[in-house]
C-alpha cells in the first residue's frame, strides 16, 4: 500500500506512507533548524540516529494523547 499526500499551498509537509508487514515508512519535511537540533542530539549520544529520535517522539506523543 502506498499513499501520497501532496501538500496544499500553505503546508510544508509531504507525507509518503509505504506499508510493509508490521511497519510503514514515512517521509516528512521538517525545517532545517529542527533537523540540525536532532542531529546534535544524535551526535551527543541521546539517540541512536534520526529514525530512533522520530520513533521515540511519536511514541511519546501517542502515549500522552491516549492518557489525556
C-alpha distance (Angstrom), angle and dihedral (degrees) to the residues before:
residue distance angle dihedral
X1 . . .
X2 3.81 . .
X3 3.80 121.8 .
X4 3.78 124.9 -176.6
X5 3.78 125.2 -166.8
X6 3.80 111.5 -163.1
X7 3.81 109.2 -152.9
X8 3.76 120.7 -116.6
X9 3.80 118.3 -126.2
X10 3.82 95.4 -86.6
X11 3.82 96.8 39.4
X12 3.77 120.8 94.0
X13 3.79 98.8 -168.5
X14 3.74 129.0 87.4
X15 3.78 113.6 -171.3
X16 3.78 122.6 -160.9
X17 3.79 116.1 -175.8
X18 3.78 120.5 -167.2
X19 3.80 113.0 -175.4
X20 3.80 119.4 -141.1
X21 3.79 127.8 170.1
X22 3.80 101.6 -69.2
X23 3.78 97.8 -12.2
X24 3.77 141.7 63.4
X25 3.77 129.2 -155.0
X26 3.79 113.0 -136.4
X27 3.79 126.4 -170.4
X28 3.79 117.5 -162.8
X29 3.80 134.0 170.1
X30 3.79 118.3 -127.7
X31 3.80 131.0 178.2
X32 3.80 114.3 -84.6
X33 3.81 93.2 -120.2
X34 3.84 90.9 57.3
X35 3.80 90.3 49.1
X36 3.82 89.8 51.3
X37 3.81 90.7 50.8
X38 3.81 90.4 51.3
X39 3.82 90.8 48.2
X40 3.82 89.3 54.2
X41 3.80 91.0 52.1
X42 3.80 90.1 50.3
X43 3.81 92.0 46.7
X44 3.81 89.8 50.9
X45 3.81 90.3 54.0
X46 3.79 97.7 -110.9
X47 3.84 90.6 122.3
X48 3.80 132.8 20.7
X49 3.80 93.6 -127.4
X50 3.81 142.9 -35.6
X51 3.81 93.1 -73.5
X52 3.81 90.7 52.0
X53 3.81 89.7 53.8
X54 3.80 92.2 49.9
X55 3.82 94.1 46.7
X56 3.81 91.5 50.8
X57 3.81 92.7 45.3
X58 3.80 91.8 51.3
X59 3.80 92.2 46.3
X60 3.82 92.1 49.3
X61 3.80 92.5 48.7
X62 3.80 93.0 47.4
X63 3.80 91.1 49.3
X64 3.81 91.8 50.7
X65 3.80 92.8 46.8
X66 3.81 93.3 48.8
X67 3.80 91.8 47.0
X68 3.82 94.0 51.8
